[in-house]
Amino acid sequence: MKRNYMSIIFIVFIIGLLSGILIKDYYKQEYLYINKDKLIKKEIKSTQKNIKVMSKEKKKMEKEIENLKSKNQDSKVANQINTLKEVLGYVDVKGSGLLIKIDAINDEIGNIANFVDYNKILLNIVNEIKVNGGEYISINNQRLNQYSEISLAGSHININSTPIAQPYNINVIGDIDELTDYINKKNTYLDSIGKNYQLKVETKIEKNITIEKMSIINKLEYIEGE
């Protein structure tokens, strides 16, 4: 009887011990799940916060990009305006280029204006220079652009409605390499007028040339473009 009683006590003790272990393990697992849930929620909040910060930074960067685009566009427009002013002759230009001097072969020849105009010598020189590296050109300090006229007026030649006299000094600013190759070539128009006409042609490559802006600005009512 005593043995059975002790057996019952032992079994109850074992059952209690096992129950305690199971309950402790359950609460431990539940505690781990709760902690994991809190950790996930914390990570979600942190991620959401980072997303907001990154969104603000993204908007800030987009705004800066737009500002840079605007400034770049303004810069492009300004450069285009400056280039147009240079082409039209509204501003002085400086650079390397070519100096050309056209004169009578001697004093006995006298006035060559009529001869030069009749053979379109100045016009032909200007056109040939333009296709051989010349960008900005002046003749006797008269700046040329696409609206300039070279014409005979009595006993002298007019450029931009201003009379000029011989010798005709042509200043050219442009691609120095192309211009150098041009004057070193044979059978150019400059060579032909020196050989075929009673004219003296002198050329010189110059590193520092200044061509002043036009003294008479072209009066244009409209400038049309696309």
Residue pairs with C-beta under 8 A, 6 or more apart in sequence:
82 91
85 91
86 93
86 136
87 145
87 146
88 145
88 147
88 214
88 218
89 136
89 143
89 144
89 145
89 213
89 214
90 213
90 214
90 217
91 213
92 210
92 211
92 212
92 213
93 136
93 173
93 210
93 211
94 173
94 208
94 209
94 210
94 211
95 136
95 173
95 174
95 209
96 173
96 176
96 205
96 206
96 207
96 208
96 209
97 134
97 136
97 171
97 172
97 173
97 174
97 176
97 179
97 205
97 206
97 209
98 129
98 134
98 171
98 172
98 174
98 179
98 182
98 183
98 203
98 204
98 205
98 206
99 169
99 170
99 171
99 172
99 202
99 203
99 204
99 205
99 206
99 209
100 125
100 169
100 170
100 172
100 190
100 201
100 202
100 203
101 167
101 168
101 169
101 170
101 200
101 201
101 202
101 203
102 116
102 121
102 122
102 125
102 166
102 167
102 168
102 170
102 193
102 199
102 200
102 201
103 112
103 166
103 167
103 168
103 199
103 200
104 110
104 112
104 166
104 198
104 199
104 200
105 198
105 199
105 200
109 198
111 155
111 166
112 166
112 198
112 199
113 152
113 155
113 156
113 157
113 165
113 166
114 152
114 155
115 121
115 197
116 122
116 157
116 166
116 168
117 150
117 151
117 152
117 157
118 152
119 193
119 197
121 193
121 197
121 199
122 139
122 150
122 157
122 168
122 170
123 150
124 189
125 170
125 189
125 190
125 193
126 134
126 137
126 139
126 144
126 150
126 170
128 182
128 188
128 189
128 190
129 137
129 170
129 172
129 174
129 179
129 182
130 137
132 178
132 179
132 181
132 182
133 174
133 175
133 176
133 177
133 178
133 179
133 181
133 182
134 172
134 173
134 174
134 179
135 173
135 174
135 175
136 143
136 172
136 173
136 174
136 211
137 143
137 144
137 170
137 171
137 172
137 173
137 211
138 144
138 170
138 171
138 211
138 212
139 150
139 159
139 164
139 168
139 169
139 170
139 171
140 159
140 164
140 165
140 168
140 169
141 169
141 212
142 148
142 159
142 160
142 162
142 164
142 214
142 215
143 160
143 211
143 212
143 213
143 214
143 215
144 159
144 160
145 214
145 218
147 218
147 220
148 159
148 160
149 158
149 159
149 160
149 161
150 157
150 158
150 159
151 157
151 158
152 158
153 163
156 163
156 164
156 165
157 163
157 164
157 168
158 164
160 214
160 215
160 216
161 216
162 215
162 216
171 209
171 211
172 179
172 209
173 209
173 211
176 205
176 207
179 205
180 205
182 188
183 190
183 203
183 205
190 201
190 203
191 201
193 199
193 201
194 200
194 201
